[in-house]
Amino acid sequence: MFTTLTFMAYSRCVFYFSIMLKKYQHTLALAFAVNEINGNSMILPNRTLGFHVYDSHFDAQITYQNTLNLLFNQKPTILNYNCSKKIPVAVIGGTDSETSLHIATILGIYKIPQVTYCLYTPPVNDISHLSFLYRMVPNEAHQYTGIVQLLLHFQWKWIGIMAMDDDKGETFVKTLEKSFSDNGICIAFTERMPLQSNIFGIVSFNDMFREIALLLSRASVNVCVISADAHMMLDLQIVLNLAKSDMILPVQKVWVMTAHWDFSVEPFLNNLNMQIFHGALSFASHTSEMSAFQNFLLFQDPHSLTNHFIRVFWEQAFKCSFPASAIDMKNQGSCTGSEKLENLSHPFFEMSMTSQSYSVYNAVYAVVHALHTLYSSKEKYGALLVRDHPRTSKSQYFQLYHFLSQVSFNNSAGDTVSFDKKRELLAEFDIINWVTFPNKSFLKVKVGQMDPQAPSGRKFSINERKITWPTHFNQTIPLALCNDHCPPGSRKKRKEGEPFCCYDCNTCPSRKFSNERDMDDCLDCPEEQYPNKGKNICIPKNLNFLSYNETLGITLTFLALSFSVTTVAVLGIFIKHRNTPIVKANNRNLTYLLLVSLFLCFLSSLLFIGQPQLLTCLLRQIAFGIIFSVAVSSVLAKTITVVLAFMATKPGSKMRKWVGKRFSNSLILCCSCIQASICILWLYTGPPFPNLDMHSLPEEIVVTCNEGSGNMFYYILGYMGLLALISYIVAFFARKLPDTFNEAKFIAFSMLVFCSVWVSFVPTYLSTKGKYMVAVEIFSILASSIGILGSLFFPKCYIIVLRPELNTKEHLKTKK
């Protein structure tokens, strides 16, 4: 016992849709699934599946009326009265969410499940009381995630949004605005299309569409995201046609469409330039190729009496008429029935199964598998299946929605069909690239997918090489930015009063770099590196120290060695002529000690040249301080000796006991020991050590000696300055003593030079960096040593070597 229209004479599946040429494939997909099931003895054995088709006309009143007619099968409709006792098993359909919700409002009362294949907006997804509504599509929230991932993948940050001026459009815009804001994407404009029902109430709707066309022609926005439901696309096609007729600048955009997208074909849109959508990207519920469906289409017979829709479809598609047709087809030929569906252009009819048709196909199988499970559960539901209980048989299908939630099977294409806890299909979205041709045909190329069930990091995937971009972009990835990219070596700076995607590009500051485009801030180079001129990479810093291999180091080394040799030569001259009056005057031993200390002073400067090591760091300042203290102490001793010698010549003077080697040696030893004590204390509290200074110079690492207790160096310097100042004061007051014993003038001048050099040293030293600090100290050592050597010994050497006739007692006793 079976019939082609009912289940066991009590049930029927109902499918709602609009009779448009393109939508007719949904009916054929339903028929194809029913034929497959009826020819398969493994599913619902001994039972025949049938269906009734109703048209909602996108009208709420008609939808409610058809749903009531379905339930009670009476004209006029009498609520809760059904004499035929035919109870629907399930309803498949609803081409949009409003239609599905209208149907569910009534079917939910009678616990009849509805399996819909339309996308829902997020608020509808949150409605928990629609427990009898199953969705043969993934949650639309995943589509929004996919749109954001698509834009981020191509670095599109300057986007236009278009939606209908209704609640769905508002939800679409608000959802994207939040997602875009969270992911650094800016909205260039948001346009809301007027509802078709309101268009004729607007006197100037042409002006409104013309303004939208002008907006879309703006070249600054290359990517536009559209909520591509049927109403929206109808308005958009009007706008694009208006732009074409008014010769506005061509609209050249990358259209990013939602899964509602399809070419809508109406009689007044036959002249639509489909090339406008060339290269568009859209999301679609996942579908797989089904060659059996194409074979099914090839054998459609318009003369079949059981297919009530095919004659209407045939006449509209092929623009012909059958005899005694109710449709006025004047001036057109007769339909022969031999016309081929594959000859229709794609906008009118596709031979491959569309995503919505694929959802219809899976919906039929989902209901059938649930029924099959219901019938197979005889132990639990056996009593309900007995024909002798007609009252209970009416309610046996009320349990179907429980089995629907547990459905899981593989369809003929190999895809798994199952629902999640929210009664939504567990499946992915395909990303489709639309390639259009001048003859109004097109290709749908699958270029990627958004799979919510995939592991993290692999949910979104796309193959750029498969994408055909709009002709205007010359097959290069379009730019969608408020302004050009900031190149590496620069950073973004927001423009006042502009969206956060609009920015200026500023070069990275010193010591920072950026190696990627559009960086919000520049990065610090590692301490041992510095940015190149382009500020896009970091390169290793060079070591900075005063080397023997560079010009400055060679020059200072040459000067130090030259004056060391000169000092040795002077010492040799003085030793050779040690018995001459000019050498014997003012303590010959002090002269030798001073020359030796000056020799060591010149050599000590060599400790400052070359890469600092631990030993050189410990010795350089210590040696400098002690040696110079000995030198200045010797000068001080010579100065005091001059004064004491003059005072000792006076009759009865008690100063004679102070004149001699013992006093001079004691003075030098005492002064030097004080400086040595300071140096020892320095070594104990915080000795110098080698150090790498990463920050003083931007492009070099300064290899220097860290002074440890830094103040100790200035104590050493201050102590030497104190000795020099005392020597200068004593010599200054002794400068007018008789010439016979007087070196005071030369000592005063040498100490003046010494003090001047080291006073100017301090600010110069503190104002330089790197190896030039070392060079300043070396120069100060050499200059002060040369000042003492030149002031005290060159005049004497001149007399000894060039004017020996002046080097006599008689001459020294002569006053000039």
DADASUL-V963310 format. One line per field, one symbol per residue. ss: DSSP state (H for helix, E for strand, - for the rest). A space follows every 10 residues. Layout:
# DADASUL-V963310
ss=???
This chain:
# DADASUL-V963310
ss=------E--- E-EEEE---- ---HHHHHHH HHHHHHHH-- ---------- EEEE-----H HHHHHHHHHH HH-------- ---------E EEE---HHHH HHHHHHHHHH --EEEE---- -HHHH----- --EEE----H HHHHHHHHHH HHH----EEE EEEE--HHHH HHHHHHHHHH HH---EEEEE EEE--HHHH- ----HHHHHH HHHHHH---- --EEEE---H HHHHHHHHHH HHHHH----- ---EEEE--- ------HHH- ---HHHH--- EEEEE----- HHHHHHHH-- ---------H HHHHHHHH-- E--------- ---E------ HHH------- ----HHHHHH HHHHHHHHHH HHHHHH-HHH HHHHH----H HHHH-HHHHH HHHH---EEE -----EEEE- ---EE---EE EEEEEE---- -EEEEEEEEE ---------E EE-HHH---- HHH------- ---------E EEEE------ --EEEEE--- -EE------- --EE----EE E------EEE -EEE------ HHHHHHHHHH HHHHHHHHHH HHHHHH---- HHHH---HHH HHHHHHHHHH HHHHHHHH-- ---HHHHHHH HHHHHHHHHH HHHHHHHHHH HHHHHHHH-- ---HHHHH-- HHHHHHHHHH HHHHHHHHHH HHHHHH--EE EEE------E EEEEEE---H HHHHHHHHHH HHHHHHHHHH HHH------- ---HHHHHHH HHHHHHHHHH HHHHHHH--- HHHHHHHHHH HHHHHHHHHH HHHHHHHHHH HH-HHH--HH HHH---
